[in-house]
Amino acid sequence: MDNNYVAAIIVAAGQGKRMKTDINKQYLLLEGKPILAHTINVFENCNLIDEIIVVVGEHEKAKCQYNIIKQYDFKKVKKLITGGQTRQQSMYNGLKEVSTNTDIVITHDGARPLIHENIIQKSIKETLIHKATVVGVPVKDTIKMVDSKGFVNNTPPRDLLWTVQTPQSFSYQLLKNAHKAAYEEGFIGTDDAMLVERIGHPIKLIKGKYDNIKITTPEDLIIAESIINIRGRKSQYTKE
C-alpha cells in the first residue's frame, strides 16, 4: 500500500423500521455487543485502514460516542458526524469529512457486522488498480423481470447476475466527483457504485461471502448469531 491513505466511512444513520423495535438496529445486541461495534471492530483491526468516519442519526451522536466508540476504545474513529435524509446524503456528509490527504475511500453499511477482513483488504488493493470496486456474490435463484401489471417479461441469465453488498471502494476524487454530480443534478441512487457508474467509470466486481449479510429484520439477528457461532467453531477447529 506504500503511502496510500485509506479512509473508511461507516453509515449507521438509518432508522431500521423493518426491525420493529424502538431501538435503532445498529445498537441492538449481537452476541452481547452492539451491531455497530462489531462492524467498526473489523475496520479498526484492518492494518490497511488509516481512519474511520462514522455517520449516525442526528439524535444518536452522544449514544454512539459513549456506548460504542469510548466503550470499545476505537482509536481509528476520527470523526462522528450527522447523517442526512437518505443514505446517499449521509455518505456525502461523511465523504466531506475525510482527511484531506485521503487516496482511497471504502464505504460500508453499519448493519453489516460480519464482513471479513480479507475482503476489505482485497477491495482496497483492487481499487489501487481499477479506481472503483464493489463486493458482491452470484445470485442463487432464478430472477424474473416483470412488467407494471406483474407479468413476467424476461428471465435474465443467472450467471450474469450478482447481489451487491458493501464494502465498496473508490479513488477519493472519483467518488467525490460522482457524489457532487449527483447532488447538483438531484439524482438519488441506491448505492455509491451507481453514482460512479453514471459518470462513466467502470466498476470492478469482487467476489465476497454469502455470510456478509445486512441485518434488517429480526430474523437476520438470529441468522447473524448462527454465523458467528459457526465461525467460532471453525476457528477452534483450525487452532486444534
C-alpha positions in Angstrom: 0.0 0.0 0.0 3.0 2.3 0.4 1.8 5.8 1.3 -1.8 5.5 0.2 -4.1 6.8 2.9 -7.4 4.9 3.3 -10.5 6.3 5.0 -13.5 4.1 5.8 -16.9 5.6 6.0 -19.4 3.6 8.0 -23.0 4.7 7.6 -25.3 4.0 10.6 -27.9 6.7 10.3 -30.8 4.6 9.1 -33.9 4.1 11.3 -34.3 0.4 10.6 -38.1 0.4 10.7 -38.3 -3.2 9.5 -36.6 -4.3 12.7 -39.9 -3.4 14.6 -38.1 -2.1 17.7 -37.8 1.3 19.4 -34.0 1.0 19.3 -32.1 1.8 16.2 -30.9 -1.6 14.9 -27.3 -0.5 15.0 -27.4 -0.6 18.8 -29.2 -3.9 19.2 -27.0 -6.6 20.8 -25.4 -9.3 18.7 -23.7 -11.9 20.9 -23.7 -9.3 23.8 -22.2 -6.5 21.7 -23.9 -3.7 19.6 -24.1 -4.5 15.9 -22.3 -1.3 15.1 -19.5 -2.1 17.4 -19.0 -5.5 15.6 -18.8 -3.6 12.3 -16.4 -0.9 13.4 -14.2 -3.5 15.1 -13.4 -5.2 11.8 -12.2 -2.0 10.2 -10.3 -1.0 13.4 -8.3 -4.2 13.2 -7.5 -4.0 9.5 -4.0 -2.7 9.0 -4.8 -1.0 5.7 -7.4 1.3 7.2 -6.0 4.7 8.5 -9.1 6.4 9.7 -12.8 5.7 10.2 -15.7 8.2 9.9 -18.9 7.1 11.4 -22.2 8.6 10.3 -25.1 8.4 12.6 -28.6 9.9 13.2 -28.9 13.4 14.5 -30.0 12.4 18.0 -27.6 9.4 18.4 -24.2 11.1 18.4 -23.8 11.0 22.2 -25.1 7.4 22.4 -22.6 6.3 19.7 -19.8 8.2 21.3 -20.1 6.9 24.8 -21.7 3.4 24.3 -19.7 2.3 21.3 -16.6 4.4 20.4 -15.4 5.0 24.0 -16.8 1.8 25.4 -14.8 -0.3 23.0 -11.9 2.1 22.7 -11.8 2.5 19.0 -8.7 4.5 18.1 -9.2 4.9 14.3 -12.6 6.6 14.6 -11.6 10.2 13.9 -15.0 11.8 13.4 -18.6 11.1 14.3 -20.9 13.1 12.1 -24.6 13.6 11.5 -26.3 11.8 8.6 -28.9 13.2 6.1 -32.4 12.3 5.0 -31.1 9.5 2.7 -28.2 7.1 2.7 -26.7 9.0 -0.2 -26.8 12.2 1.7 -25.3 10.6 4.8 -22.5 9.2 2.7 -21.8 12.5 1.1 -21.7 14.1 4.6 -19.1 11.6 5.6 -17.1 12.0 2.4 -16.8 15.7 3.0 -15.2 15.0 6.4 -12.4 12.6 5.5 -8.8 13.7 5.8 -7.5 15.9 3.0 -4.7 13.5 2.2 -7.1 10.6 1.6 -6.4 8.5 -1.5 -9.0 5.7 -1.2 -12.4 5.8 0.4 -14.1 2.5 1.4 -17.8 2.7 2.3 -19.7 0.2 4.4 -23.1 -0.3 6.0 -23.1 -0.2 9.8 -25.6 -3.0 9.7 -23.2 -5.4 8.0 -21.1 -6.6 11.0 -20.0 -9.9 9.5 -17.7 -8.5 6.8 -14.4 -10.5 6.5 -11.1 -8.5 7.0 -9.5 -10.2 3.9 -12.4 -8.9 1.7 -11.7 -5.4 2.9 -8.0 -5.8 2.1 -8.7 -7.2 -1.3 -11.2 -4.4 -2.1 -8.6 -1.7 -1.2 -5.8 -3.4 -3.2 -8.0 -3.8 -6.3 -9.1 -0.2 -6.0 -5.5 0.9 -6.4 -5.7 -0.7 -9.9 -9.3 -0.1 -11.0 -10.3 3.1 -9.0 -13.7 1.6 -8.2 -14.7 -1.8 -6.8 -17.8 -3.3 -5.2 -18.2 -6.6 -3.3 -20.9 -9.0 -4.3 -22.0 -12.6 -4.7 -23.6 -14.5 -7.5 -27.3 -14.9 -7.2 -28.6 -18.3 -6.2 -32.1 -18.0 -7.5 -33.6 -17.5 -10.9 -34.5 -13.9 -11.4 -37.7 -12.8 -13.2 -38.3 -9.3 -14.6 -41.9 -8.3 -14.5 -44.0 -5.5 -16.1 -46.1 -3.0 -14.2 -49.0 -5.4 -14.1 -47.0 -8.2 -12.5 -46.5 -10.4 -15.6 -43.1 -11.9 -16.4 -41.5 -10.4 -19.5 -37.9 -11.5 -19.2 -35.6 -14.1 -17.4 -32.0 -12.8 -17.5 -29.2 -15.3 -17.5 -28.4 -16.1 -13.8 -24.7 -16.4 -14.4 -24.6 -12.6 -15.2 -26.4 -11.5 -12.0 -24.8 -10.7 -8.7 -26.1 -9.4 -5.4 -24.2 -6.3 -4.5 -23.0 -5.8 -0.9 -20.7 -3.4 0.9 -17.8 -2.6 1.2 -17.5 -0.5 -1.9 -14.2 1.2 -2.5 -13.2 4.1 -4.7 -10.5 6.6 -5.5 -11.4 9.5 -3.3 -11.5 12.1 -6.1 -13.6 9.8 -8.3 -16.2 9.2 -5.5 -16.3 12.9 -4.6 -16.9 13.8 -8.2 -19.7 11.3 -8.5 -21.5 12.5 -5.4 -21.1 16.1 -6.4 -22.6 15.4 -9.8 -25.5 13.5 -8.3 -26.1 16.3 -5.8 -26.1 19.0 -8.4 -28.4 17.1 -10.7 -30.8 16.0 -8.0 -30.1 12.3 -8.7 -30.7 9.7 -5.9 -29.0 6.3 -6.4 -29.3 3.1 -4.4 -25.5 2.8 -3.7 -22.3 4.6 -4.2 -21.3 2.5 -7.2 -24.4 3.6 -9.1 -23.3 7.2 -8.8 -19.8 6.3 -10.1 -21.4 4.3 -13.0 -23.5 7.2 -14.1 -20.4 9.4 -14.6 -19.0 6.8 -16.9 -16.4 5.0 -14.8 -16.2 1.1 -14.9 -16.7 -0.8 -11.6 -14.6 -3.9 -10.8 -16.7 -6.6 -9.0 -15.0 -8.5 -6.2 -16.5 -11.8 -5.1 -17.5 -11.6 -1.4 -19.1 -14.0 1.0 -22.7 -15.0 1.4 -22.5 -14.6 5.2 -21.8 -10.9 4.8 -25.5 -10.2 5.5 -27.2 -6.9 6.2 -29.2 -7.0 9.4 -32.6 -5.6 8.5 -35.2 -7.8 10.2 -35.5 -9.7 13.5 -34.8 -12.9 11.6 -31.5 -11.5 10.4 -30.3 -11.3 14.0 -30.9 -15.0 14.5 -29.0 -15.8 11.3 -26.1 -13.5 12.3 -25.8 -15.2 15.7 -25.6 -18.6 13.9 -22.9 -17.3 11.6 -20.8 -16.1 14.5 -21.2 -19.4 16.3 -20.2 -21.3 13.1 -17.2 -19.1 12.6 -16.2 -19.7 16.2 -16.3 -23.4 15.8 -14.3 -23.3 12.6 -11.7 -21.1 14.3 -11.5 -23.5 17.2 -11.1 -26.5 14.9 -8.4 -24.7 12.9 -6.4 -24.0 16.1 -6.6 -27.6 17.1 
